[in-house]
């Protein structure tokens, strides 16, 4: 073998290895789940902790303000009649508002999986979700002030036992002899994901001081509209945000994401991503 032939062989081998590495890299890049960065942020970023702790600190300040004003209610569509002398309550969503389920999101990201009721139920039943920073302190403070804490979640009724165990595990106020964990499908009239019937259930007997959640649907029933319709609903309630309605950050999932693809979950992941891309406003150099 001549030196020239040997050199050509080396170049061919190196070139082949480089192409192989590029193809592996491209394959891996194609398998990156949309939840990667958002899950990493929720699990590791001090900025995330600061955001949730700040939201709950604001909630604490607003709670004291609400207690001092008997005409104050956060259930603007559901609170009717003479509610001023009703005992006070707050309504919180559970997932990504009170409990952090980012381990489930991480499982999806690492295995390129999507949400499924079977896998979600299996995860919930492990009772391993951790408290959102600030949530426990706030709910305990509310409880110490005589404010009933209600958890209104779109977890379904068969997951109530696991949900209660997870909340009790960390000492969240559970309401004593009052059922404060109100889940989807727990009653026939609560079959929908819309939460207004459950807020109305609370508002019958309590003055609702605050509503806290991570999804638009935790506050209004018109959360599945188009991007423009959602914006219009948001704007129509602009005086409530940060005062009676307090939002927790959730970059992993929610109606904000599905609005980009028309809330059509039957679309393939590729079709959903294409519609997300088409929605973006982009710099054009």
Wavefront OBJ file of the C-alpha trace (Angstrom):
o trace
v 0.000 0.000 0.000
v 1.350 3.395 -0.982
v 1.345 6.398 1.341
v -1.177 8.093 -0.966
v -3.550 5.110 -0.809
v -3.190 4.941 2.973
v -3.912 8.681 3.259
v -7.006 8.368 1.073
v -8.223 5.520 3.304
v -7.738 7.596 6.430
v -9.582 10.537 4.883
v -12.396 8.259 3.808
v -12.672 6.747 7.291
v -12.586 10.136 9.026
v -15.118 11.528 6.587
v -17.399 8.548 7.148
v -17.150 8.945 10.907
v -17.980 12.650 10.601
v -21.022 11.931 8.463
v -22.117 9.260 10.939
v -21.736 11.704 13.822
v -23.732 14.323 11.940
v -26.496 11.845 11.147
v -26.683 10.745 14.792
v -26.763 14.375 15.883
v -29.510 15.148 13.403
v -31.495 12.119 14.531
v -31.155 13.136 18.156
v -32.130 16.712 17.317
v -35.250 15.388 15.617
v -36.190 13.521 18.766
v -35.947 16.525 21.093
v -39.297 16.918 22.843
v -40.922 20.353 23.004
v -40.944 20.068 26.794
v -37.161 19.900 27.222
v -36.324 23.524 28.024
v -39.532 24.221 29.931
v -39.037 21.169 32.139
v -35.386 22.021 32.713
v -36.470 25.517 33.760
v -39.098 24.268 36.187
v -36.732 21.773 37.778
v -33.496 23.764 37.985
v -34.063 27.511 37.554
v -33.960 29.748 40.603
v -35.842 32.190 38.387
v -38.797 29.783 38.399
v -38.722 29.582 42.178
v -38.552 33.368 42.357
v -41.555 33.708 40.045
v -43.780 31.341 42.019
v -42.670 32.679 45.407
v -43.351 36.194 44.155
v -46.829 35.209 42.979
v -47.662 33.698 46.342
v -46.250 36.669 48.219
v -48.533 38.886 46.141
v -51.416 36.532 46.967
v -50.692 36.948 50.668
v -50.832 40.743 50.382
v -54.049 40.603 48.369
v -55.587 38.161 50.852
v -55.196 40.661 53.683
v -56.666 43.390 51.490
v -59.617 41.169 50.530
v -60.355 40.225 54.125
v -60.690 43.913 55.012
v -63.189 44.611 52.201
v -66.481 42.730 52.556
v -67.562 43.676 49.035
v -64.491 41.994 47.555
v -64.975 38.819 45.527
v -62.844 37.075 42.914
v -65.716 34.908 41.643
v -67.126 37.705 39.519
v -69.374 35.459 37.406
v -70.390 33.043 40.159
v -70.721 35.143 43.320
v -74.337 36.341 43.500
v -76.721 37.674 46.113
v -75.696 39.033 49.509
v -72.285 37.423 49.847
v -70.714 40.030 52.133
v -71.254 38.059 55.349
v -70.276 34.649 53.971
v -67.124 33.052 55.418
v -64.021 33.641 53.259
v -62.381 31.157 50.906
v -59.713 30.981 48.227
v -59.719 28.729 45.162
v -56.516 27.211 43.818
v -55.846 24.921 40.895
v -53.651 21.921 41.767
v -51.291 20.981 38.931
v -48.459 23.489 38.452
v -50.227 25.815 40.894
v -49.962 23.845 44.143
v -48.162 20.673 43.051
v -45.192 20.440 40.669
v -45.510 17.529 38.224
v -42.337 18.223 36.279
v -41.125 14.647 36.832
v -43.936 13.555 34.517
v -42.947 16.250 32.031
v -39.327 15.054 32.258
v -40.407 11.488 31.509
v -42.153 12.732 28.375
v -39.186 14.868 27.331
v -36.624 12.102 27.788
v -38.732 9.437 26.093
v -40.309 11.654 23.422
v -43.743 10.827 24.793
v -46.941 12.883 24.863
v -49.621 13.181 27.519
v -51.777 10.106 28.015
v -54.475 9.478 30.614
v -53.051 6.067 31.485
v -49.494 7.290 32.096
v -50.771 10.420 33.857
v -52.918 8.341 36.199
v -49.975 6.066 36.950
v -47.833 9.087 37.782
v -50.447 10.720 40.036
v -50.837 7.478 41.953
v -47.149 7.525 42.881
v -48.014 10.512 45.142
v -44.604 12.067 44.423
v -45.473 15.555 43.160
v -43.675 18.279 45.113
v -45.114 21.590 46.386
v -44.760 24.621 44.144
v -42.446 27.088 45.956
v -44.601 29.449 48.020
v -47.814 27.402 47.823
v -47.595 25.710 51.204
v -46.761 28.913 53.087
v -49.624 30.767 51.421
v -52.276 28.105 52.033
v -51.201 27.731 55.657
v -51.363 31.506 56.086
v -54.866 31.587 54.590
v -55.946 28.763 56.870
v -54.544 30.600 59.915
v -56.734 33.580 58.990
v -59.862 31.440 58.932
v -59.952 31.275 55.128
v -61.118 27.963 53.676
v -58.752 26.655 50.980
v -60.416 24.905 48.031
v -58.518 22.933 45.379
v -60.400 22.971 42.062
v -58.619 20.693 39.603
v -59.271 18.966 36.294
v -57.769 15.822 37.662
v -60.629 13.337 37.425
v -62.582 11.887 40.335
v -60.822 8.512 40.437
v -57.592 10.342 41.279
v -59.037 12.076 44.353
v -57.552 9.656 46.891
v -54.035 10.022 45.462
v -54.471 13.803 45.181
v -55.544 14.074 48.816
v -52.635 11.906 49.943
v -50.177 14.073 48.019
v -51.537 17.288 49.552
v -51.720 15.820 53.051
v -48.166 14.522 52.722
v -46.845 18.097 52.875
v -49.391 19.515 55.298
v -51.622 21.495 52.943
v -54.882 22.563 54.662
v -57.562 20.019 53.786
v -60.738 21.692 55.026
v -61.686 19.508 57.974
v -65.247 18.194 57.503
v -65.703 20.229 54.282
v -64.844 18.633 50.926
v -62.317 21.092 49.558
v -60.884 18.917 46.746
v -63.247 19.437 43.808
v -62.286 17.360 40.786
v -63.620 16.967 37.276
v -66.315 14.261 36.983
v -66.572 14.026 40.776
v -70.241 14.927 40.257
v -72.345 14.539 37.089
v -72.660 18.333 36.774
v -68.868 18.643 36.891
v -68.230 16.507 33.813
v -66.762 19.388 31.815
v -63.254 20.836 32.082
v -64.913 24.220 32.579
v -64.528 25.177 36.211
v -67.305 27.730 36.676
v -69.783 25.155 38.092
v -67.270 24.260 40.783
v -66.480 27.907 41.512
v -70.238 28.489 41.805
v -70.443 25.559 44.222
v -67.889 27.257 46.468
v -69.483 30.687 46.055
v -72.831 29.425 47.379
v -71.403 29.190 50.885
v -68.215 31.275 50.813
v -67.002 34.684 49.736
v -64.251 33.875 47.245
v -61.328 36.201 47.930
v -58.792 34.983 45.359
v -58.466 32.566 42.465
v -55.006 31.194 41.679
v -54.013 29.052 38.705
v -51.552 28.463 35.895
v -54.019 28.141 33.022
v -56.529 30.611 31.567
v -59.256 28.030 32.243
v -58.650 28.345 35.983
v -60.247 31.800 35.759
v -62.657 31.827 32.800
v -64.564 29.265 30.756
v -63.708 30.958 27.430
v -60.175 29.603 27.409
v -60.431 27.472 24.259
v -60.967 30.294 21.835
v -58.612 31.506 19.140
v -55.561 33.543 20.055
v -57.416 36.782 19.325
v -60.507 35.753 21.276
v -58.379 34.719 24.254
v -56.678 38.095 24.136
v -60.035 39.871 24.106
v -61.217 37.907 27.171
v -57.916 38.640 28.886
v -58.275 42.365 28.187
v -61.886 42.444 29.380
v -60.725 41.308 32.830
v -57.557 43.390 32.980
v -58.410 44.901 36.373
v -58.472 41.476 38.050
v -55.018 40.165 37.136
v -52.509 40.437 39.942
v -55.205 41.480 42.390
v -58.063 38.965 42.586
v -56.752 36.571 39.935
v -53.115 35.498 40.286
v -51.328 33.439 37.622
v -48.503 30.972 38.250
v -45.984 30.289 35.436
v -46.344 27.061 33.468
v -44.251 26.898 30.281
v -44.852 23.157 29.779
v -48.501 22.879 28.808
v -51.871 24.589 28.876
v -54.499 26.184 26.686
v -51.894 28.789 25.632
v -50.116 26.020 23.702
v -53.174 24.370 22.156
v -54.544 27.748 21.045
v -51.733 27.854 18.489
v -53.084 24.732 16.768
v -56.785 25.409 17.269
v -57.027 23.132 20.324
v -57.138 20.184 17.888
v -55.345 17.454 19.818
v -56.011 14.938 17.049
v -53.297 16.577 14.932
v -49.940 14.832 14.743
v -47.027 16.292 16.676
v -45.489 17.437 13.388
v -48.706 19.217 12.381
v -48.965 20.865 15.794
v -45.376 22.066 15.580
v -45.913 23.444 12.075
v -48.886 25.468 13.310
v -46.853 26.738 16.275
v -44.121 27.841 13.875
v -46.694 29.611 11.697
v -48.031 31.493 14.727
v -44.690 33.007 15.711
v -43.811 36.608 15.033
v -40.231 36.513 13.808
v -37.352 38.812 13.038
v -36.509 38.823 9.330
v -32.901 39.920 8.713
l 1 2 3 4 5 6 7 8 9 10 11 12 13 14 15 16 17 18 19 20 21 22 23 24 25 26 27 28 29 30 31 32 33 34 35 36 37 38 39 40 41 42 43 44 45 46 47 48 49 50 51 52 53 54 55 56 57 58 59 60 61 62 63 64 65 66 67 68 69 70 71 72 73 74 75 76 77 78 79 80 81 82 83 84 85 86 87 88 89 90 91 92 93 94 95 96 97 98 99 100 101 102 103 104 105 106 107 108 109 110 111 112 113 114 115 116 117 118 119 120 121 122 123 124 125 126 127 128 129 130 131 132 133 134 135 136 137 138 139 140 141 142 143 144 145 146 147 148 149 150 151 152 153 154 155 156 157 158 159 160 161 162 163 164 165 166 167 168 169 170 171 172 173 174 175 176 177 178 179 180 181 182 183 184 185 186 187 188 189 190 191 192 193 194 195 196 197 198 199 200 201 202 203 204 205 206 207 208 209 210 211 212 213 214 215 216 217 218 219 220 221 222 223 224 225 226 227 228 229 230 231 232 233 234 235 236 237 238 239 240 241 242 243 244 245 246 247 248 249 250 251 252 253 254 255 256 257 258 259 260 261 262 263 264 265 266 267 268 269 270 271 272 273 274 275 276 277 278 279 280 281 282 283 284 285
